[in-house]
Amino acid sequence: MDATSKVPKVPLSEFKRTKIIATVGPSTNSYEGILSLITSGANGLRLNFSHGTYEERDEQIKWIRKASKAYSKPVAIILDLQGPKIRVGDFDGIINIQTGQGLRFGYKADYERSGIIPTQYDLSKKVKRGERIYLYDGKIKTTVTSVTDGIVHAEAENNGILIKRKGINLPDTDFGGDILTVKDKKDIVFGSTRDFDYVGLSFVQRGSDIEQLRKRLKTLGSKAKIIAKIETKAAIENLEDIMAATDLAMVARGDLAVETAAEAVPMVQRRIISLGLALAKPTIVATQMLASMTEMPEPTRAEVSDVATAVTLGADCVMLSDETANGQYPIEAVQVMKRVTTYTERHSLGSVIFPDQPDKSRQNTICGAVISLAHKLPANAIVAETHSGATALQLATRRPEVPLIAVTADTRVAQQLAIVFGVKSYVRASGPMSATKLTNWLCQTKVMKKGDVIVTASGKHPGVVGTTDTIKVRVL
């Protein structure tokens, strides 16, 4: 039994359009916690592989699927790779740093004996003279002066203090396609044998990084789609290439603000969302959306505005990280996010404009015609029969003003569509009457009502990718 076989709990008029992703962590690490996240409005759950054990992941996956079925709601599970997250190593006390001071960095160095700051990654193999090294989330800025015998020499540009295990950012360094760590590769193998819908690729620099991961997933037999986490300077420089290669994109604003500049992030966010709309690639806005709710029961006004801005720009998803992983008010954070997104959707003064693209493929053209017809009738819903999810994606990226329902025979596709804007997905056997049978059932269960007008996009060969060629109008 899949998560869409029970009577739906939400009527058609109340479908949420902007989706919510919540991160599972100590604050929500139980079946009850995960069920509460889902019932409060989460459509996707992120498992951060920077922390935790495989045994914990297996239990979390089991809880998520159980809760998904209990609430009759498809939920996407995201494996978020740690990536080459570089940190300083261990040392006692605090290192005081002065402007102009010469610093030395060495892989696993002993600071007490040598005065060389230890790192958890061998920087000497990647960095070059003149490149910047940012320490402690950008609080200390340095520039590389030389690299000799495995030691990186740099000069500090400002005063500050450094404590152990703080992050290092390398905004100028090219990893040369080598962004998958040994840990990442192990985690990908683990994920390929588990029920994951998406893999989040951290610190992407170019489109080829996506293609390498895609080949690896295909070799392992995984059907997970890829989320490119845009958080490096190189990624911004190669953004069109990355967006063309990926399935989804995440605006990972934490490291992005350090690697570029905090003031650049809002415009980068706008650019990523705009490209996502043009290319039918869903976008996720992440990091500090409701950061104050890790400790407080209510968000700041600025945070509410931030979430609303992501909605008005056309993001598919807004994401919670520490708020639901470690925060004191994880469920309240999801509830607040749902209230803000739904209010913004219903009271927005304008609509997202879908960029006119030269792609005149049959599927694109039909999707445009479906939405035009649905708006002119006007229809109460659009129903897309989809095997791969592509038709639903093309419809969703145009941001129709009517609810969008996807019917598919593939449970994985239904779960992946759970974090696509405006899509409510159902799993039904493939066949020429699948959309008709689904809408009849939705009418019986009071989600729809007699007299509702439905526009359906389907194909002559149900279950075959890329064969959408038929538009139907039906009155229930």
KAJO-V51608 format. One record per helix or strand. SS is the DSSP state (a for helix, b for strand). FROM is the first residue (numbers start at 1). TO is the last residue. Records with the same first field share a line. If there is no record, write none. Layout:
# KAJO-V51608
SS->FROM-TO ; FROM-TO
This chain:
# KAJO-V51608
a->12-14 ; 26-28 ; 31-40 ; 54-71 ; 111-114 ; 123-125 ; 182-192 ; 207-219 ; 233-237 ; 239-245 ; 253-259 ; 262-279 ; 291-294 ; 301-313 ; 322-325 ; 330-347 ; 362-377 ; 390-397 ; 411-419 ; 434-444
b->19-24 ; 44-48 ; 76-80 ; 86-88 ; 95-97 ; 102-107 ; 117-119 ; 132-135 ; 140-148 ; 151-156 ; 160-162 ; 167-169 ; 198-201 ; 225-230 ; 248-252 ; 282-286 ; 317-320 ; 381-385 ; 403-408 ; 423-427 ; 453-459 ; 468-475
